[in-house]
């Protein structure tokens, strides 16, 4: 598995940054190569992306989600990947997003791309585009529930 770690500071409150990140179906707006993300339910997503010139599809599950703190996922079929995005308030109007991504390149083209840092560059670009995206638009909704393993706790559920 290859590992990429990157971060960026966005000039919006943490709640807004977190809420926007939970709008998974909007990822193609700022993620290069991502063609579609469909949210199947609170925990499951279906991804379609172009990687090394090939269309790949995979399913992923969110196995941990804590509002304004972190979202962790792993693929359950197709392209192997997992990761965590963490949100840290840097004052009332700034948030640091820290991304940890693990992926398994398939085939020669993906392995060469990984060795040349193409995936790292794509991730850095995605974070910059997210920054431009969120700082340039009004706040949108967000999913405020929690996920811990198989337990999904909608926002309205008592603890």
N, C-alpha and C positions, 0 to 999 in steps of 0.2 A: 504494500500500500504506500502511496505517496501522500505526503502531508503538506498542506499549505496553511500558513497562519498569516493573517493580515488584519488591519484595523483602519478605521477612519472616524473622524469626528464630524458630526453633522450639527448644524446650527438650528436645531429644533429641540423642544423639550423631550425627555426620554419617553414619556407616554405616547407622544405623537410618532416618534421613530419606531417604537415597538408596535403600535397599532398598524402603521403602514406595512411593516414587515410581515404581519399576519395576513395581509391581502395577497396570498400566494399567486392567485390567478393574474395579478398585475406584474409578476416577475419578468415576463417577456419585454415589458416596456424598458427595463434597465439592464437586463442580463443578456449579454451577447451570446448568440447561438441558441438561446432558449426560445423555442417556437410556441410552446403551449404548456401551461400547468393547469390541471384540472383538480379541484378539491373534491374528493370522493365522499368524505365525511370529515368530522372534526380531527381525525388522526391520519387519514390516508390521502396521498396525492399521487397523481399520474403525471409524469414529465415526458416531454418530447423536445429533443434538442439536436442540434447539429454539432457533432464532435469529430474533428479531424476529417471533415468533408462527408461524414456519414450521418444519417439520421438514426438516433438512438431513442429508445423509449424505456422507461422504468417506472416502477412503483416505489414509493417511499412511505415510511410511517414516522410520525412524530411520536417519540417515546418520552419526551419530557418537555413541558412548556409551563413556564412560570411568568405571569405578566410582569413586564418591565424589568425582567432579569435575563431570561434565556429561553431558547428554543433548540432542542436537539432532535436530530432525525437520523434515519438509516434507510438505505434502499432495501427492498424486500424482493426484488426481482429486476432483471435487466442490469444496466450499468451499475457496478458496485461503488457505493459512496456512503459516507456518513459525515456528520459534522455538528457543530454547535455555533450558534450566534449568541453573543452576550451583549447586554446593554448596560452601560454605566453612565450615570448622570455626572456631568462636569459642570454643574451649576444649573440654574433654572432653564437656560435656553441652549444648552449644548449636551450632546450625547455621544459617547464613544461606542462604536460597534466593533466588536472583536470577533473575527470569524476563524474557526478551526475547521478545516475540511480534510477529509481523508478519501482518496479515490484509488481505484485500481485500473490503470490504463490497459486497454486491450489492443493487441496488434502492434505492428511496427510503427505506424504513423502516430498513434497515441503515445507510445513510449518515447519516440523522438521528440514529439511536442512537449512532453513532460520534462525530458532532459534539457531542452532548450529554454525552459521557463515559460512556455506559451500559456500553460494553464494558470500559472501564477500571475502573469500579465493580464489574462482575461479576468481573473478574480479581482485584481486591483482596479481594472477598468469598470467592472460591475459595481464595486463599492463607490467609485467616483460618480458613476451615473446614478446610483441610488441617492447620493448626496445632492446632486443637481435636481433630481426628480422631486425629492421630498422638500427641499428648500424652495422650490419653484411652484408649488401648488398648495391649495388650501388643504387643511387636515381632512382625512377620510376616516371611515369607521375602522374598527378593529375587533378581533375576537379576544375576549378577556378571560376565557376559561383557562383551566389548568389540565395538564396531562402528566401523569406519573405512571410509567409502565403501561399497563392495560386500563388503568383507571382514567376516565375522562370526566372532569368536573366542570360543567358549564358555568359561566360567570354568575348565574343566578343561584347556584347551589350553595347551601351553607357548608361551612367547613366541618 
